[in-house]
Structures are given as C-alpha cells and as structure tokens.
Amino acid sequence: MSFSFNISDLLTVLGFESLNQMQQEAIEAAEQHKNVKLLSATGSGKTLAFLIPVLKNLDTTVKSTQALIVVPSRELAMQIEKVFKSMRTGLKITCCYGGHKREIEENELVEAPYIIVGTPGRLGDHIRRKNFDTTGIRYLVFDEFDKTLELGFQEEIQFITDNLPNVERRMLTSATAAVSVPEFIGLEEPEVLSYITDDNKPETLSIQQVKSSDKDKAQSMVDLVCQLGARPMIIFCNHRESVERLSYHLWQRGITNEYYHGAMEQRERDAALSKFRNGSTFILVTTDLAARGLDIPHIRYIIHYHLPTSEDAYTHRNGRTARMEASGTAILLIGPDERMPDYLTKEEIPEIKLEPPFELPEKPKWVTLYIPLGKKDKVNKIDVVGFLSNVGELKKEDIGIIDSKDYHTFVGIRKTKAAHTYTLIKEARIKGKKAKPEIVKQQFIQN
C-alpha cells in the first residue's frame, strides 16, 4: 500500500500556500514517467519536487529501505533530512555523511528507515559494510548531480548504482543543462524538465585587457597576479619554454604556481593538475594543452599572457572559466608592440589599470600528498580517507580533494596539519602495502 497523504495538508504543515510551477510539473512527470531529469537553479524548490514523488511511492506495509537520495555534500544531505522531518509524516529517514560518526549511523540503520539520504563516499562505505539492505530500494534520486560529478564522485556513484538491483524509478536534478549522465545511472529515455533560463544565470564571461609597457610582460604579469589576489586562474602561453620561464619568474617573486605542458611526464602533469584542483596552488601556467578537456571547476580568471594564435584557440581557452553557471573573466595582456586580433576588434574591451602598491597573494592553505598506490593496487578514495583519518589523525575537514589514478593517488591536506600527519604515516601501510607518501613540492624545488 502506497503512503497516503494530502498535499494541501502537507503544504500547510510546511507553511506554504501552494507548490510552484516547477514542483507541480515535476511531481506530475514523476507519476507518468519512470525516469525524470529536472534542470532547475539552486534554491528553486527542487527538494519538494522529488520528496513528494518519493513519498507517493513508499509502501508502508513493508518495513524496508525503499528510497535512496544521493547528494554531493553533507550540508545538502542535512537540509533534505530537515525538510523531510518538517513534513511530519511519521516515517523514518536516516542521514549519512562524512564527518559524522559512522557508529551513530549504523545504529540508526539497524531499524531500516524508509529513506536514506547521504553523500556518495559514506553511502558506499555503508553498502560495503552491508549496514543496510539495498534490495528493497525502488526509488533513486540524485540531487545536484552536476556538483556530484564536479567533486569527483563518479567512481563511488557507479559502485552504489551497481549495488541497487531493483530500482524502478529515478529522478536526477541539476542546476546546469550541460551535465553529462553516465550510462550506469540507468536514466534511460528520461522526461526532461528544464527551468534554466537567462534570468537565473549570472553574467558569465567578461573580457578585459591589461596594457603592459614592458615588451617582455613578465613584470606586468606579476603585478596583475598581485592585484587579482588568491583566486583560481590559468595563465596561457604559446610555447612550452615560455610556460616554464614565466612560472619560474613568478616563483622567484614569491608567487606559488604550477606549470603544465605536453613535454612533462604523466605523473608530473597529474601532480600539477591535482595541486590546482585541490587548492595547493591558485595558479596554473600552461600551453593550449589545458584549453581542451580539463574538468576543473571554479576557475575565476583566464589570462592570455600570449595572445592566442587563432579565434578557435581563444574560444577554447576562455571555455575553462564561466562554467556551471559561474562567472569568470578573461584578461588579455597586451604588450607595447602587440595589436588586438581581428576577431576581437569588433567591440571595445575594458582596460584594467595596474595600480600599486602590489602585495603578494595569500599563500594556499593546502598542500598535496603523493601516495604511489592507486586503483590498480585496489586502493580507492575511501581507503585513503580511512588511512589519513585513522593513522594520520586528520579530521574530515583537513582532507581535501582526492585524485585517484591507476598507480598513484594525490590528496590535498591542510598545510597546518601536514608535518604531523607525514610523521605518522611515512612508515605506515594501506591495505598491507607500504604507503611511501611524499609531500609534493613546488616544481622548481624538487631536489
């Protein structure tokens, strides 16, 4: 028997007069279609749009977990739990997320909740430990799926979906239409509802220029970085030699950065990108190799140290910022003998004035740990988190983004904890294998 409730009464309990258009249409779509993809801006009321369909599909004559809601962050998990409890249905929901004592969650799961909401890592951990029965789960929801992918949870999501044999209905929400849904999600021929309009998109990409009186432009680059501050930025050069020269110039002047180009060893390239992703550096100096295919969110500035050789290169460089409905700025650094490319002369480009005094940007609060073990060694992100928590005495908030490769792993850890943690883990083992960790240094001081 499906759970019976009156939506009007439910709204009264929640303090709402009515559902908005998006919520009404999403609920109707969920009744008529097994798979629904809901595209709507953050803060638009998506939580009710999937909680009501979930409620309608619960069979309260069977005491088992029947719905799983997967979210990218503990804050969102707790928010959904709060909304559900405020609905006063009398039905049990359990919230699972990293940073919360697993033992408490395990006790909550002994008496099966009808709904579980949680983050991919913690949900995967509970499934591995067989802390709840997945065979009764019929409804699967991915809320803010775009952010879940952005944060690198694809491996855990696949593990979760592989262990849900009886899912009948799915709803996936995203704040961007550009989200790519992997096949293993099982969202076949979904009903797509899109409420993303220009009204809920901020101004995305703005173009500005800086005029340098110095033909070399290196000092102007230093001044510009100091003026912009500690914000994620990619600096594009046209040649590998220029990349390393500029990176070294910035480093000599006390500006933390990494360089990236095609002549580097794969491990070096992985390290540079990992440090940029996890906040161990705010600056990546690179060739056009980084203009395509890199999935690095929240890049605030693209700086064209060298003018791009073609409009296509210019477009792809700029495509690294202003993604996922975020805003970004592309800045062209123009030397005294350079002229603006023809494809940019159609409109006036605002100028940024470099105004002293120039103060060095704030130093990053993260460093990167290298562990020469990866997926092929059966060491995954959950193993690394457990190792750093249990052996390295790090709290959840002291562990940053983890990049797990086939034969090595990079993980961001809080700089203030790094020395103590390294002392604890340097001779330790992960799953019986010597960890042999290293703190990844700035490229110019490897020796």
N, C-alpha and C positions, 0 to 999 in steps of 0.2 A: 504494500500500500504506500503510495506516494505521500510525502508530508503535506498536510493540508493547512493552508493559511490564507488570510485575506490581505491582498497587497495594500488596500486602503488603511486597514488597521496597522499594518507594518509601518507604513509611512507616518502614521500618527505617532507611533512609538518613537520613531526616529526624529520626529519634529519637522517632517517635510509635508508640504501640501500635495505635491504630485511628482511624478517622475518627469525628467526632461525627455526631449525627443530622442536623444541618443539611447538613453536607458530603455525607453519603451520599445524602440525598434530592435535593439539588441536582444531583449527578452523574447520578443516575437520570433526573431530569427533563430534563437536557440531552441524554441519549441518546434520549429519547422525543419531545421537542418541539424545534422549530427556534428558538423564542423563549422565553426564561426571564427572569422578573423575580424577583429574590431580595431580599427585605426582611429585613435582619438587622443587629443592632447592630454598631458598630465594634468590632473586636477579637474577633469571634466565629469567625474562621477562614474568611472568605469567599475569601481568596486561593487556597487549595487547591480550594475549591468551583468555581472557574472554570478554574484552571490544568490540573487533571486532564482535564476535558472538552476543553479546547483541545489538550492532548497527544494525546488519543484521536483527534482529527480531523486531525492532521497527516499529510500524505502525504510520507514521507521519500524517495520515489523522484523527487520533483520538487524541485529546489533553488530555492525561491522563498519570498518572504514570504507566509505563509498566515493569520496571526492578528495582529490589532491590538488592543491593550489601551489604552484611553483613561482617564486618571486626572486628578484636579484639582490635584495637587501633585507637585513633584519628589521630596519625601520618600516619597510613596506609590509613585511610579514606581521609585525605587531599592530600596524594600522588596520590591516584587514581583520585580524583577530578582534580588535576593539570594536570595529563596525559590526561584525557578526554578533558579538556578545550584546551590543546595544540593541540588537533586533529582538532580544528576549524570546528566543524560540524554545529554550529549554534543552536544545541539542548541544552536544559536546563538540568543541573544536580544540585542537592542540596546535600550538605554535612552536616550530623547531628552527633554530638558527645558531650559527657560530657565535661564541662569546657567552652562550647560555649553558649552564651546567647540563651535560648530557644525561646525568643520572636523574635529574628532575624530569626531563622529557621522557626518559624511559619509564618512570613511574606513571606519568600521565598517559602513556601509550598502553599500559597493562590492560586497562579497561578501554577497549577500542573506541576512539572518537569517530563521529560520523565524517568529520572533515579534518584534514591535516593541511596546514599552510606552513611553508618554510622555504629556506634557501637551498640551492642545489647541493652544496657541499654537505650540509647537515642531514638533508633528506637521504642523500646517497649513503652516508655513514649509517643511518638507522636501517636502511634496507640491507646493507651488508651484514649488519648485526642481527637481522631478522627481528627487529623490535616491533614491527607491525606487519600485518598480513596485507599484501598488495593484491591478492586475487579478487577481492571484493570491490576494488576501485573501478567505478564505471565512468566517472566524470573527471576529466583532466583539464586544468586551467593553467595557462602561462600568462601571468600578468607582467606588463612592461618587458616583454620578451626581447625587444631591441636592446635594452640595458643589460639583460641577462647575457646575451651574446657578446655585447661590448665588454663585459667584465671577464670574459674568457671561460664561461661555464659550460661550453658545448660538450666537453668530454663527460662531465657529470650528468648533464641532461640526457645524453644518449644512454648512459648507464641506467638512469631512472626509468626512461621510457622502455628500455629493453626488459625491465622487470615489472611491467604493468601489462599482464597478458589479456585482461578483459575490459579494457577501456572501450566504451561505446560512443561517448560524446566528448568533444574537445572545444575549448574556446581559448583563443590566443589574442592578447591585446598588445598594441604597440603604439608609441607616440610618433612613429615615422613610417611612411609608406614604403621606404627603401629597405625595410627589414627582409632578409632572406631566410626562409623557413626550411631547415633541413628535412629530407625525406623521412628520417627516423621519428620525427614528431608525429607523423601519421595524419597530418591535416590535409586529407585528400578532398579535392573539389570543394573548398570551403565557401560559405556565403560570406562575401566581403562587404563590410560596412565601413565607409570612410567618412570621418568628420574632421579631417585635417584640411584646413583652409588657410588662405593667406592671412586671415585675421588672427590666427593663433600661431603664426610663425613670426619670430622677431626679424629685424633686418639681419640678413645673413652675412654676406661678404661685402666688405667695404675695401676700396682700393685707395692707397695713399702713396706719396713719394717723399723721399728724402734726398736733397741735393748735397753732394759732397764736393768740397773744394779740393780735395786730395785725390789725385788720379788713381792711387792705389786703393783708396776707400777703406783700408783696414781700420784706421783710427776712427773713421766715421762709424764703422760697424760697432766698434767698442762703445762709442758714445751712445749709439742708438740702443744697444742692449741695456746699457745702464739706465737710460731714460725709460725704457719699456718695463724694466723690472723683472722679477722672477715669475714669468709667465711662460707656459709651454710654447716653443717656437721652433720652426725649421728654417734653416738658412741654406738657400740653394746656390751652388756654384756650378760652373760649366765643365770643370776639369777636376780630376782626382787630386792632382798636385795642389791645386788651389784650395781644395777642401782641407787637406792636411795642413797647409800653410796657414790658412785662416783659423783653423781650430787651435793650432799651436799658438798663434798670436793672441787669441782670446785667453787661452790657458795661462800664458806668460803674464797677462794683466789681471790674473786672479778671477777669471770668469770660468766656472765649471761648465764643461761641454763635452760632447762626444762627436766623433765623425763617423761617416758611413759611406762606403762606396764599393764598387764591384770587384776591386782587386784585393779586398780583405778576405781572410779565411772565414769560413762559415761561422765558426764559434765566435770570432771577433765581431762579426755582423750581428749575430744573435745577442751578444752581450751589450752592444751599443743600443740596439732597439729595446732590449729589456730595461736597461737603465733609463731610457727615455720614457718608456711606458709607466714604470713604477715610481717615477719622480726622483730618482737618484741624480738626474740632470734635467734641467729645463730646456736645454738647447741641443739640437741635433744639426750638425753641419754636414751637408750631403750633396751628391750629384743628383741628376734626374732619376737615378735608380730608385729613390724614395718617392718619386712623383706618382707612381702607379702601384696598386696592390697592397700597400701597407694599411693595416687596420689599426690606427692609433687615434682614439677619440680625444676630444677636448684640446685640440691644438689652437692656440689663440692667435698666433702670428705666423705668416709665411713671409719670409724676407728674401727678395731676389737680389742677392749680392752681385751676381752677374745677371744681366738681362737674358731672359730665355731666348733660345735660338729660333723658336717658331711659336706661332699662336697656340698650336696644339700642346707644346711643352708648357707654355704659360697656363693654359687651362688646367692641365693635369697637376701642375704644382699647386695651384690655388685650390684644387679639389681636396687637398689634405686638411683644409680648415673649413669652418662653417658647415660642419656635418651634423646629422642628427638634430636638426633644427637649432643648433647652437650658432652663435655669431662668431665671426673671425675677421681678421684684417690682413690683407696682402700689401706689402710695402716694397716699392721699387727703389733701390739705392742707385742714384744717377750720378756718375762722375762728370767732371768738367768737360770732357770731350765726347760724352755719350749723348745720343738723341733717343727720344722715346720711339719704340717700334711703331710702325704704321698702324697696326691693329689697335693701338692704344691712343691714337691721336684724335679719335672721334669725340672724346669728351674730356673736359678739364679734370685733372686729378689733383685733389687737395694735397698741400705740402705740409709735412711735419717739420717744424723747426727744432734743431738740436740746441737745447738751452742748458748751459752749465749752471750750477755745479753738477757733475756726474758722479753718482755714488754707485759702488758695485752692488749688483743684485744680491738679495739674500741667498745664503747657501742652502742647498737642498737638505731636507730633514731625513732623507732616506739614503741608505747605501744598498748595494746589491751583493748578495751571496751567491757564489757559484758552487754547485754540487755536481760532480761528474757521474751522476746516475740519472736515468730518465725512464721513459715509457718502456723501452726495450728491456730494461732491468727490473720491470714490474714495480717501479717506484712512481707513484702518482702524486697529485697535489695534496690529497688527503694524508698520505704518508708523510709528506714534507711538513705539513702543518702540525701533525702529531709529534714529529721529531723535534721541531723547533719549540713547540709548547712544552713537551714533557722533558726533553733533555736540555734544550736551550733556554728554558724558563721564560719564554716570551709569551705575552698576553696576545689575545686575538688582534687587538688594535695596534700591536707592534709588528704584525706581519702584513706585508703589502701584497702587491700583485705577483703571482707566480706564473712563470713561463716554463712549461714542461715540454722538453724536446725528446727526441728518441733516446739520446745518450747523455744528456745533461739537463740540469734544471737551474734556472735563475729565479731568485726570490728577493723582493725588496724587504728590508728590515729597518726598523727605526735606528737612526745613526747613534743616538744616545745609549742604545742597548747593545750595539754591535760588538764591542770589545769583550764584554762579559759573556755574551752568548757564544762568541767564537771560542773563547777559552773552554767553555763547557762541551762544545760539540766537535772540537777539532780531532779528537781521537775516537769519537763515537761511531756507532753503526746504525744504518737504516735497513730494516728487514734482513739483518745478518750481513749486510755489505758495508765496508768502510765508507763513511761519507766523504772524507777528504775535502772538506769545504775550503773555499778561499773567498776573501773579500775582494771583489773586482775593483781594481784601481783605475784611475784616470789613464787613458791610453798612452800618454807621454811619460808616465812614471811606472811602467810595468816592471822595470828591473830595479 
